[in-house]
Amino acid sequence: MTLAELSSSLGPDRVWTHPLDGDRRSAAILIDAEKVEDLTDKLTANFGSTPGFRLVILAVEATLPRITDEPKPDSEASTDRDQKPRTIGATRISRDELLEDIDSSTKVNAVYLAMVGLSALVAAIGLIRDQVAVVIGAMVIAPLLGPNVALSLSTILGDTSMLRRALKTNAIGVGLALALALAMGLLLNPDPTTPELAARSHVGLSDLVLALASGAAGTLAFTSGAPSTLVGVMVAVALMPPTMAVGLHAGAGHLREAGQAATLLLANIICVNLAGTLTFALMGVRPRTWWEANRASLATKRAVALWLVLLLGLILLLVFSPFHEVPIADTLADQIELPGTDTTPAP
């Protein structure tokens, strides 16, 4: 594809070129977001080996007059459908934009460690004081968002380097949060019957559904370019609070509750990554070259199979566990007497 062919296919009001120093030229291309990935792949294939080639992707908030695409002939439209991979039909940002957004979140630095520490402290205080708004505040900080989305994206793209960085960053983040929670549990000795804390100590099938929905919604929002705060609340609901519950219970000596909270955390990690991987696949996120695609396809199948096996094991554990779906109200029934309730046994 040459720039002349590109200009003729998009129209003269969509492609502008002007000369630079020597024989170099600069080109500006205005194109819809869902077509960016296909265009960048073609440009990289044609000009990627050219010395001095640089492709910069910028977001455009609006353009006047508004762009209206004319309908293509049936033959051309059918050809496009045959060439493109099947997806769920949603608009998303390009692969390169996803990589740029996510890659920086897999690096361990002072800012990441500070965000994990602050989020952990806020979540712990919210759980101990039974303040839902404070727990949501910890979710907004969302330090574990990037590494978990990176796990799903690296699986889809077969990027082993990103996968290793994401696993390392996740391990460090969760480890730091657990250490802070253990210290706070030792110092504050939280009450395990506090509703917000007790809610993270009982695992049920509804928790798995919540984690699956959170992972899918977070990935969809991420691929559509939604604000990171919105994505963070969706995913962090299943990550930071149960992480802190594990440490708080363990630090206070409530080992049974700590084990149940750890099961909830493991279940949520499995569900978030399974939902994220499947959502990326349905959104049509693919590597650029065919040999990378073959490797990524194998990695995706193995990862999905692993997550499904682990998820099935957890479901069987929950179904046959005697502590399955223990309501919070039942755990407090012997301690709370509601006003106007007659507790005298019937004759």
C-alpha positions as CSV (number, residue, x, y, z in Angstrom):
1,M,0.0,0.0,0.0
2,T,1.4,3.4,-1.1
3,L,0.3,6.8,0.3
4,A,-1.3,7.5,-3.1
5,E,-3.4,4.3,-2.9
6,L,-4.2,5.2,0.7
7,S,-5.3,8.7,-0.3
8,S,-7.5,7.4,-3.1
9,S,-9.2,4.8,-0.8
10,L,-9.9,7.2,2.1
11,G,-10.5,10.4,0.1
12,P,-8.4,13.7,-0.2
13,D,-9.9,15.1,3.0
14,R,-8.5,12.2,5.1
15,V,-4.8,12.1,4.1
16,W,-2.4,15.0,4.1
17,T,1.3,14.9,3.2
18,H,4.0,17.5,3.2
19,P,7.8,17.3,2.6
20,L,10.4,17.3,5.4
21,D,14.2,17.6,5.1
22,G,15.9,15.7,2.3
23,D,13.6,13.1,0.7
24,R,11.5,12.4,3.8
25,R,7.8,13.1,3.9
26,S,5.2,13.4,6.7
27,A,1.7,12.1,6.4
28,A,-1.4,12.7,8.6
29,I,-4.2,10.2,8.3
30,L,-7.7,10.6,9.8
31,I,-9.4,7.3,10.3
32,D,-12.1,5.7,12.5
33,A,-10.8,4.0,15.7
34,E,-12.0,0.5,14.8
35,K,-9.9,0.7,11.5
36,V,-6.7,1.9,13.1
37,E,-5.3,-1.6,13.8
38,D,-5.7,-2.8,10.3
39,L,-4.1,0.3,8.9
40,T,-1.2,0.3,11.2
41,D,-0.5,-3.4,10.3
42,K,-0.5,-2.5,6.6
43,L,1.7,0.5,7.1
44,T,4.2,-1.3,9.3
45,A,4.4,-4.2,6.7
46,N,5.1,-1.8,3.9
47,F,7.2,0.9,5.5
48,G,8.5,-0.7,8.7
49,S,11.9,-1.5,7.3
50,T,12.3,2.0,5.8
51,P,15.0,4.1,7.6
52,G,13.4,6.9,9.7
53,F,9.9,5.4,9.6
54,R,7.8,6.4,12.6
55,L,4.1,5.8,13.2
56,V,2.4,8.0,15.9
57,I,-1.2,7.3,16.9
58,L,-3.1,10.2,18.3
59,A,-6.7,10.3,19.6
60,V,-9.1,12.8,17.9
61,E,-11.9,14.1,20.1
62,A,-13.9,15.6,17.2
63,T,-13.6,16.7,13.6
64,L,-15.8,19.1,11.6
65,P,-17.5,18.5,9.3
66,R,-18.3,15.1,10.8
67,I,-17.1,12.0,9.0
68,T,-19.8,10.0,7.3
69,D,-18.7,6.8,5.6
70,E,-20.5,5.9,2.4
71,P,-21.8,2.3,2.2
72,K,-19.5,-0.1,0.3
73,P,-20.8,-2.3,-2.6
74,D,-22.0,-5.7,-1.5
75,S,-19.0,-7.4,-3.2
76,E,-16.5,-5.3,-1.4
77,A,-18.3,-5.6,1.9
78,S,-18.4,-9.4,1.7
79,T,-14.6,-9.4,0.9
80,D,-13.9,-7.4,4.0
81,R,-16.0,-9.8,6.1
82,D,-14.2,-12.8,4.8
83,Q,-10.7,-11.3,5.6
84,K,-11.4,-10.0,9.1
85,P,-11.5,-12.4,12.1
86,R,-14.9,-13.0,13.7
87,T,-15.5,-10.8,16.8
88,I,-18.4,-9.7,18.8
89,G,-18.7,-6.6,16.7
90,A,-17.8,-4.0,19.4
91,T,-15.6,-1.0,18.6
92,R,-12.2,-1.1,20.3
93,I,-8.9,0.7,20.3
94,S,-6.0,-0.8,18.4
95,R,-3.6,-3.4,19.7
96,D,-0.7,-1.0,19.8
97,E,-2.7,1.4,21.9
98,L,-3.6,-1.4,24.3
99,L,0.1,-2.4,24.6
100,E,1.1,1.2,25.3
101,D,-1.5,1.6,27.9
102,I,-0.8,-1.6,29.7
103,D,3.0,-2.1,29.3
104,S,3.9,0.7,31.7
105,S,1.6,-0.8,34.4
106,T,3.8,-4.0,34.6
107,K,6.8,-2.1,35.9
108,V,7.7,-2.2,39.6
109,N,8.7,1.3,40.7
110,A,8.2,3.6,43.7
111,V,4.9,4.9,42.4
112,Y,3.5,1.4,42.0
113,L,4.6,0.4,45.5
114,A,3.2,3.6,47.0
115,M,-0.2,3.1,45.3
116,V,-0.3,-0.5,46.5
117,G,0.5,0.6,50.1
118,L,-2.1,3.4,50.1
119,S,-4.8,1.3,48.5
120,A,-4.1,-1.5,51.1
121,L,-4.3,0.9,54.0
122,V,-7.6,2.5,52.7
123,A,-9.1,-1.0,52.1
124,A,-8.1,-2.3,55.5
125,I,-9.6,0.7,57.3
126,G,-12.8,0.4,55.3
127,L,-13.1,-3.3,56.2
128,I,-12.4,-2.9,59.9
129,R,-14.7,0.1,60.3
130,D,-17.4,-1.5,58.0
131,Q,-17.5,1.6,55.7
132,V,-18.4,0.7,52.2
133,A,-17.5,4.1,50.8
134,V,-13.9,3.7,52.1
135,V,-13.6,0.3,50.5
136,I,-14.8,1.7,47.2
137,G,-12.1,4.4,47.6
138,A,-9.4,1.7,47.7
139,M,-10.9,0.2,44.5
140,V,-10.6,3.6,42.7
141,I,-6.9,3.6,43.4
142,A,-6.8,0.2,41.7
143,P,-3.0,-0.6,41.7
144,L,-3.6,-4.3,40.8
145,L,-5.6,-3.4,37.7
146,G,-2.8,-3.1,35.2
147,P,-0.8,-6.3,36.1
148,N,-4.0,-8.4,35.9
149,V,-5.1,-7.0,32.6
150,A,-1.6,-7.5,31.3
151,L,-1.8,-11.2,32.2
152,S,-4.8,-11.6,29.9
153,L,-3.4,-9.5,27.1
154,S,0.0,-11.2,27.2
155,T,-1.8,-14.6,26.9
156,I,-3.8,-13.5,23.9
157,L,-0.7,-12.0,22.2
158,G,1.7,-14.8,23.2
159,D,4.0,-12.1,24.7
160,T,6.1,-14.1,27.2
161,S,8.1,-11.1,28.3
162,M,5.0,-9.2,29.3
163,L,3.6,-12.3,31.0
164,R,6.7,-12.6,33.2
165,R,6.6,-8.9,34.1
166,A,2.9,-9.1,34.9
167,L,3.4,-12.1,37.1
168,K,6.3,-10.5,39.0
169,T,4.4,-7.2,39.4
170,N,1.3,-9.0,40.7
171,A,3.3,-11.1,43.1
172,I,5.1,-8.0,44.6
173,G,1.8,-6.1,44.8
174,V,-0.2,-8.8,46.5
175,G,2.8,-9.6,48.8
176,L,3.1,-6.0,49.9
177,A,-0.7,-5.8,50.5
178,L,-0.7,-9.0,52.5
179,A,2.3,-7.8,54.6
180,L,0.5,-4.6,55.5
181,A,-2.7,-6.5,56.3
182,L,-0.9,-8.9,58.6
183,A,0.7,-6.0,60.5
184,M,-2.6,-4.2,60.9
185,G,-4.3,-7.5,62.0
186,L,-1.7,-8.0,64.7
187,L,-2.0,-4.4,65.9
188,L,-5.7,-3.8,65.6
189,N,-7.1,-7.3,66.2
190,P,-10.2,-6.7,64.0
191,D,-13.6,-8.3,64.8
192,P,-14.2,-11.1,62.2
193,T,-18.0,-10.6,62.4
194,T,-17.8,-7.0,61.0
195,P,-20.1,-7.3,58.0
196,E,-17.6,-5.9,55.4
197,L,-14.9,-8.2,56.7
198,A,-17.1,-11.2,57.1
199,A,-18.4,-10.8,53.5
200,R,-14.9,-11.6,52.3
201,S,-14.7,-14.7,54.4
202,H,-17.4,-16.8,52.8
203,V,-17.1,-18.0,49.2
204,G,-20.1,-18.9,47.1
205,L,-21.0,-19.4,43.5
206,S,-22.3,-15.8,43.4
207,D,-18.8,-14.6,44.1
208,L,-17.5,-16.4,41.1
209,V,-20.2,-14.8,38.9
210,L,-19.2,-11.4,40.3
211,A,-15.6,-11.9,39.5
212,L,-16.3,-13.2,36.0
213,A,-18.5,-10.2,35.3
214,S,-16.0,-7.8,36.8
215,G,-13.2,-9.2,34.6
216,A,-15.3,-9.1,31.4
217,A,-16.6,-5.6,32.1
218,G,-13.2,-4.3,33.0
219,T,-11.6,-5.7,29.8
220,L,-14.4,-4.4,27.7
221,A,-14.0,-0.9,29.2
222,F,-10.2,-1.1,28.7
223,T,-10.4,-2.0,25.1
224,S,-12.9,0.8,24.4
225,G,-10.6,3.4,26.0
226,A,-12.8,4.0,29.0
227,P,-11.3,6.0,31.9
228,S,-9.0,3.9,34.1
229,T,-10.9,4.8,37.2
230,L,-14.1,3.2,35.8
231,V,-12.1,0.1,34.8
232,G,-10.4,0.0,38.2
233,V,-13.6,-0.2,40.2
234,M,-14.9,-3.0,38.0
235,V,-11.8,-5.2,38.5
236,A,-10.6,-4.1,41.9
237,V,-13.9,-5.2,43.5
238,A,-12.6,-8.7,43.2
239,L,-8.9,-8.2,44.1
240,M,-7.8,-5.8,46.8
241,P,-10.6,-6.3,49.5
242,P,-10.2,-10.1,49.7
243,T,-6.4,-9.7,49.7
244,M,-6.6,-7.4,52.8
245,A,-9.2,-9.7,54.4
246,V,-6.7,-12.6,54.2
247,G,-4.0,-10.6,56.0
248,L,-6.3,-9.0,58.6
249,H,-7.8,-12.4,59.6
250,A,-4.4,-14.1,59.7
251,G,-2.8,-11.3,61.7
252,A,-5.6,-11.5,64.3
253,G,-5.3,-15.3,64.6
254,H,-8.6,-16.1,62.8
255,L,-7.0,-18.8,60.6
256,R,-10.3,-20.4,59.4
257,E,-11.6,-17.1,58.1
258,A,-8.2,-16.3,56.6
259,G,-8.3,-19.6,54.7
260,Q,-11.8,-18.8,53.4
261,A,-10.7,-15.3,52.3
262,A,-7.7,-16.8,50.6
263,T,-10.0,-19.1,48.7
264,L,-12.1,-16.2,47.6
265,L,-9.0,-14.3,46.5
266,L,-7.8,-17.3,44.4
267,A,-11.2,-17.7,42.9
268,N,-11.4,-14.1,42.0
269,I,-7.9,-14.1,40.3
270,I,-8.9,-17.1,38.3
271,C,-12.2,-15.7,37.2
272,V,-10.9,-12.2,36.4
273,N,-8.1,-13.6,34.2
274,L,-10.3,-16.2,32.5
275,A,-12.9,-13.5,31.7
276,G,-10.3,-11.1,30.5
277,T,-8.6,-13.6,28.2
278,L,-11.9,-14.7,26.7
279,T,-13.1,-11.1,26.3
280,F,-9.9,-10.1,24.5
281,A,-10.3,-13.0,22.2
282,L,-14.0,-12.1,21.4
283,M,-12.9,-8.5,20.8
284,G,-10.6,-9.7,18.1
285,V,-7.2,-8.8,19.7
286,R,-4.6,-10.7,17.7
287,P,-0.8,-10.5,17.2
288,R,0.4,-8.7,14.1
289,T,2.1,-11.6,12.2
290,W,0.8,-15.1,11.4
291,W,3.7,-16.9,13.2
292,E,3.0,-14.9,16.3
293,A,-0.7,-15.6,16.0
294,N,0.0,-19.4,15.9
295,R,2.1,-19.2,19.0
296,A,-0.4,-17.0,20.8
297,S,-3.3,-19.3,19.8
298,L,-1.6,-22.2,21.5
299,A,-0.7,-20.2,24.6
300,T,-4.3,-18.9,24.8
301,K,-5.8,-22.5,24.6
302,R,-3.4,-23.7,27.3
303,A,-4.1,-20.7,29.6
304,V,-7.9,-21.0,29.2
305,A,-7.8,-24.8,29.8
306,L,-5.7,-24.2,33.0
307,W,-8.1,-21.5,34.3
308,L,-11.1,-23.6,33.5
309,V,-9.7,-26.6,35.3
310,L,-8.9,-24.5,38.4
311,L,-12.3,-22.9,38.3
312,L,-14.0,-26.3,38.0
313,G,-12.0,-27.5,41.0
314,L,-13.1,-24.5,43.0
315,I,-16.8,-24.9,42.0
316,L,-16.7,-28.6,43.1
317,L,-15.1,-27.5,46.4
318,L,-17.8,-24.9,47.0
319,V,-20.6,-27.2,46.1
320,F,-19.5,-30.0,48.4
321,S,-18.1,-27.9,51.1
322,P,-20.2,-27.7,54.4
323,F,-19.5,-24.0,54.5
324,H,-20.9,-23.2,51.1
325,E,-22.9,-19.9,50.8
326,V,-23.0,-19.2,54.6
327,P,-25.0,-16.0,54.9
328,I,-23.6,-13.2,57.0
329,A,-26.9,-12.8,58.8
330,D,-26.6,-16.4,60.0
331,T,-23.1,-15.9,61.5
332,L,-24.5,-13.0,63.6
333,A,-27.8,-14.6,64.5
334,D,-26.7,-15.6,68.0
335,Q,-25.3,-12.1,68.7
336,I,-27.9,-9.8,67.4
337,E,-31.5,-9.6,68.6
338,L,-33.7,-7.5,66.4
339,P,-36.1,-5.1,68.1
340,G,-39.6,-6.5,68.5
341,T,-38.4,-10.1,67.9
342,D,-39.9,-12.7,70.2
343,T,-37.2,-15.2,71.0
344,T,-39.3,-17.3,73.4
345,P,-39.7,-20.8,72.0
346,A,-43.1,-21.9,71.0
347,P,-44.9,-24.4,73.3
